[in-house]
Amino acid sequence: MKKNGLLFGSFNPVHIGHLMIAGYMYEFSDLDELWFVVSPLNPLKEKQSLLPDHHRLEMVNRAIENDTRFRSCNIEFKLPKPSYTIFTLAYLQEKYPNREFVIISGTDIFPTFHKWKNWERLLEFYKFYVYPRPGSQDHELTRHPSVTLFDAPMVEISASFIRTAIQEGKNMSYFLPDKTWKYIEEMHFFKK
């Protein structure tokens, strides 16, 4: 049975921090493959300056196109909105019965994890591979039997920082995969 890591996010835009975490989790765990699950809208976040789904998916595809360890996944585009992780996993499990799905997340999910739909069932039926996030406090859920905490390097790059910097006319090329940066430039994304 293949073990698939699922890295959920709006990827608005996907940046080198996402790729660093994905690379670390793939290389330092028992994952056979890692999927970037591009989410239409996180029900716990505000929409702010969210680019249309197909553009965010395209940025992910360009970022990982030559890396066989990774794949993009647009499954949540086809599911009812808002997208809930429990429904996405149920759908993926039905579609791919010979794969074990593992949720990859940062420690910053735990303070609001109790607000996730059916969060107890997620912990009961799925494993979580968790990496440290800046500013996250120790949380009791990091010691849950379904949670494996990895000592990944802390990445302090955020998509909101990148969007703001681009609005201010900054060159953010070293914060983004080359082909993603070129796409952002071509499309004039995040500019005032």
DANOR-V972589 format. One record per pair of residues at least 24 apart in sequence whose ideal C-beta (glycine too) atoms are under 7 Angstrom apart, sorted by the first residue. I is the first residue (numbers start at 0). GAP is how many residues later the second one is. D is the distance in whole Angstrom. If there is no record, write none. Layout:
# DANOR-V972589
i=<I;I>
gap=<GAP;GAP>
d=<D;D>
This chain:
# DANOR-V972589
i=<0;0;0;1;1;1;1;2;2;2;2;2;3;3;3;3;3;3;3;3;4;4;4;4;4;5;5;5;5;5;5;6;6;6;6;7;7;7;8;9;9;9;9;10;10;10;10;10;11;11;11;11;12;12;12;12;12;12;13;13;13;13;14;14;14;14;14;15;15;15;15;16;16;18;18;19;20;20;20;21;23;24;24;24;24;25;27;28;28;30;32;32;33;33;34;34;35;35;35;35;35;36;36;36;36;37;37;37;38;38;39;39;39;39;40;40;42;42;43;43;48;48;50;52;54;57;58;58;61;61;61;61;62;62;62;83;84;84;85;85;85;85;88;100;101;101;101;102;103;104;105;105;105;106;106;106;106;106;107;107;109;109;109;110;112;162;165;165;166;166>
gap=<97;98;99;30;31;96;97;27;28;29;97;99;27;28;29;31;95;96;97;98;26;29;97;99;124;29;31;95;96;97;98;27;29;30;97;29;31;77;30;29;32;40;46;25;27;45;48;49;38;39;44;147;46;146;149;163;167;171;45;46;49;166;142;144;147;160;161;141;159;160;161;138;140;44;158;135;110;131;134;48;128;79;104;106;125;43;122;100;121;71;36;38;35;36;36;38;24;28;34;36;37;36;38;39;51;34;35;36;37;44;36;37;41;43;40;41;39;41;68;71;114;141;138;24;132;125;121;124;115;117;118;121;114;116;117;33;31;37;31;32;35;36;37;25;24;25;27;25;25;25;24;25;27;25;26;29;32;35;25;28;29;31;32;28;28;27;24;25;24;25>
d=<6;7;5;4;6;7;5;6;5;5;5;6;7;7;5;6;5;7;5;7;4;4;5;5;6;5;5;6;7;6;6;6;5;7;5;5;6;7;6;6;6;6;7;7;6;5;6;5;6;6;6;5;5;6;6;6;6;6;5;5;5;6;6;6;6;5;5;7;6;6;7;4;4;6;6;6;6;6;6;6;5;5;6;7;7;5;6;6;7;7;7;7;6;5;5;4;5;7;7;5;7;5;7;6;7;6;7;6;5;6;6;6;6;6;7;6;4;7;6;6;6;7;6;5;7;7;5;6;7;4;5;6;4;7;5;4;6;6;5;4;6;6;6;6;7;5;5;5;5;6;7;6;4;5;5;4;7;6;4;5;4;5;7;7;6;5;4;6;6;5>
